[in-house]
Amino acid sequence: MTTLNEKKETKETIEEALSKLMGMEKELGFLILGVVFGAALGILGNLWVAFLFELIRDLIPTESWFIVSLLGLVITTILSLLILKKSFESAVKYIAGEEKQTKVTKRQE
């Protein structure tokens, strides 16, 4: 026969497991949301770039088109690298935060 204390511990264990599961589901939801928004922004960004290139193609002389394209490539690469760097730093900060929270929880036990 189980005692009242054992039932309480079992209930706490189940609640803790459900809490962790809900947290993991929430993280997965945010991951999927991020992927979907990233894909949508990528597609829309490509459409806007194509549209703007069509608009400015008549404004730039044919002889200068290579230089302008190369300059655009360099600027786009720099901006992309800055965005990737900032995203990576944010991800590392959140991952480290989760690890710190795990350490604090383990110490309390």
ABEGO torsion letter per residue (X at the ends): XBBAAAAAAAAAAAAAAAAAAAAAAAAAAAAAAAAAAAAAAAAAAAAAAAAAAAAAAAABBAAAAAAAAAAAAAAAAAAAAAAAAAAAAAAAAAAAAAAAAAAAAAAAX
